Amino acid sequence: MQALWTFITHDWYFFWPLFLMSLTGLTLVFWRLLLNLNGATNMSEFLPEFQQKLERDGVEGALRYCRTRTDIIPRRLFVAGLETSKQGLSAVRRAMANVIELEIMPDLNFLLPTILAIAKVATMVGLLGTVISMIGTFNEIQKSKGGDVGSQAGAIGLALFATALGLITAIPLVFTHVLFKAWLAQFETRMKSSAQKLILLLQAKPAGKAALPAAANAAAGVQASQMPRR
């Protein structure tokens, strides 16, 4: 602890930038995690409710229901598909593919490049601090009588604190960046699967509506044939 305190007070011009980068990286990770949690959708709960709205209130009712949600798949993906449903299933498919590629995925990558940049810069700043401190330490060894290395051992150890602090900052940030990228790939797969389910629901809905008048006409024809003729 004494060596760390000496590093903080003596080499403060390296400690504070590294500390601020570590704090900033932690804040960005927490921010990105909150955004991910807020955008996640429990499809096993959402889809039955959405299907009921679609069957009972039609496309307009389902669209109003999706607009009241805050999660990504209903609010952005399904809304984009339902808004173009009158133009046909091909238009629905294109609209959802475009919104995934051009809007949702860039938003989900928000903060991830910054987190990775902080991790890389923190490592380099730590190494820079160590190199500069070692240069000063070796200059002091050269000036000392007989080149006494033992007297400068504490300064050498102190110089390595910069590298250690840079790695302590970088390693968790790189790890969380990899986890966020893996979550992003899984979420993209879920969005594409959900888009396909929406297309299937829209494809089945007109068939169901068309079957009702046909069944009604068939029933009317049977009833008319059973009426006694005068």
Secondary structure, 3 states (H helix, E strand, C coil): CHHHHHHHHHCHHHHHHHHHHHHHHHHHHHHHHHHHHHHCCCHHHHHHHHHHHHHHHHHHHHHHHHHCCCCHHHHHHHHHHHHCHHHCHHHHHHHHHHHHHHHHHHHHCCCHHHHHHHHHHHHHHHHHHHHHHHHHHHHHHHHCHHHCCHHHHHHHHHHHHHHHHHHHHHHHHHHHHHHHHHHHHHHHHHHHHHHHHHHHHHHHHHHHHHHHHHHHHHHHHHHHHHCCCC
